[in-house]
C-alpha cells in the first residue's frame, strides 16, 4: 500500500460504491438490540463472484508490475485507504469523488468517503501503464475508474462535482 510517484494515477476497482457499510466498523462492535435494527444499512453486502474476479485481477496487476501499490477499501472505506497510502508513501493524494461508480446518485461526499461497500480496491498505477491496467481490469470484467492522482504536497485533497484537471474529463 505504498505509492512511489507524484503524479501516479489513482484508480478505484471492483464493485460500485453505495450506502451499505457506512459506519459498519462501529456497528460491528455495538450490542445488537431493537435500536440497532435501524442501523442495518451499516451491514455490507458481499458478492463472492466479484471478490474472486477482484482477487485474480489484483494478482495479475502485481505479477505484470503495473501498479505501485494497492489497498482494500475496508473499515472507513475510501477515507482510510487513501489516507493510509498517502501517509505510508509520504505523498499527497487527490481524489475526485464524482468519478467513482456510485449505486445511488444522491450520495454526498461524506457517504462516499465512508462507504464500506465490499469488493473494492484503491490502486496506484505506475505512470504510463494505464492502458495495461485498464486492459487487465477489462479482462476480468471489473469496473474501474480513474479517480485521482498522487501529489507531492502530502495533503489529502477531495473534490466533488468540480472539473479540475483535463485528464479527468
N, C-alpha and C positions, 0 to 999 in steps of 0.2 A: 504494500500500500504506500509506495513512495514514487513520486514523480521526480524526474531529473531535469526537465527543461521548462523554463519560462516560455510560454507560447504553445506548449503542447496542448492539443485538443482534448477536451473532456467529453466523454460520452456516457449516457445512461443506456444500459442494455437490459433487455428482458421484458417483464410484464409492465403494463401501464400503471400509473400512479393513481391511487384512489384514496378515499377517506378511511378505508379499513386500516386498522392498526394505529391510528393516531392515539398516542399515549398508551400503546399496547404494553410497553415495558413496565409502566407504572401500574397498569391494570392487572398485569400478571402477578404482582405482589400484594394485591388487595384481597381481603377476605370476601368471598362471594356471598351476596345477600340479595334481597329484593331491590335494594337501592343500586347495587352494582349491575343489575339487569339492564338498566338504562344506558349503560356504557358498552353495550355489546358491539358497537362499531369499533371498539378497541381490539377486537379479535381479528387477526389476519386470516385471510382465506388463501390457503395454499393451492398450488397447481403442480402436481408431481411431474407431469409431462413437460411443462415449460422449465421446471427445475432441471430435468435431465438434459434438455437442449442447452440451457444456460451453462451447465457444467461442462458439456462437450465443447461448446464454443470457447469457454474460458480456457480450457486446457489447450485448445488449438491456437488461440491467440498468444498464449505463453510459449508454446512449442515453436511457433513461427516467428517469435521475437518481434511482435507487432506492438506490444504495449509496454509502457514504462512501469505501470502499477495498476492495481485493481483492488477494490474494496467493496464488500457487500453493503447494501443499504439495510442494515439491521435496526437495532433499537435507535430511535430518533431519526431514522431514515437518512435523507439527504443531508440533514444538519450534521449528524455525526460522521458520516462517510466523507463528506467534503472537508470538514474541519480537521479530521484525523489525517487525511492525505496531505492537506496543506501544512499542518504542524510538523509532521514527520519529514516532509520534504524541505521545510524552511523556505517555502514558496507561497505565494498567494493563489487564490482560485477565484475565478469569475464565473458566475452561474446565471444563465438566462432561463428562468423558470417557465416562461411561455413557450419554450422549445420542447419541453417534456410532453410525452404522450400521456394525457390525463383521461381517466374514466369518466370524470364529471367536469363539465365546462365551468361550473360556478366555484371551483376551488380557489381559495385565497392563498397567498404566499405562505402564511403560517401553516396551513394544512398541507401544502405541497412539500414544504421543508421537513415536516414532522411525520409524514405518512410512512408507515411501516409495511406497506404492501409487499407481499412476498415476491421472490424470484426477480430481484433487481440488483444490478451491479453498477458501480461507478468505475469507469475505466479511463485511464490516461493513455492515449495513443501516442506512439512515437511520431514526432513531426515527420511528415512526408509519407507515412504509411497508412493514411486514412482510407485509401482505396482498398488496400488489402484487409484492413479492419472491417470495413463495410461488406466486403465480399464474404468474409468468414461468417459474419452475422447473418447475411442473406442465405448462405449455405445451410445454416442451422435454423432458418426460418424464425429468427428473433428480431423483434423490434429494436431499433437503436436510434438514438437521437444525439446529435452533437449539441451539447447544452452549454458549453463554455470553453475556457482555456485556463491554463496555469499562468500565473503572473509573477513578476519579480518583486512586487511590493509587499508581500507577506500578509495581505489582507484577504478576508473572505468578503467578496462583493456579490450581492444578489440583486438581479434585475428582474422586473416583471412587466410585460407588455410595453417595453421600451425598445425601439430599434436603436442599437448602439454600434454594432460593427457590421460591415457589409458581408463578411464571411458567414454571418448567421442568417442571411436573407434566404 
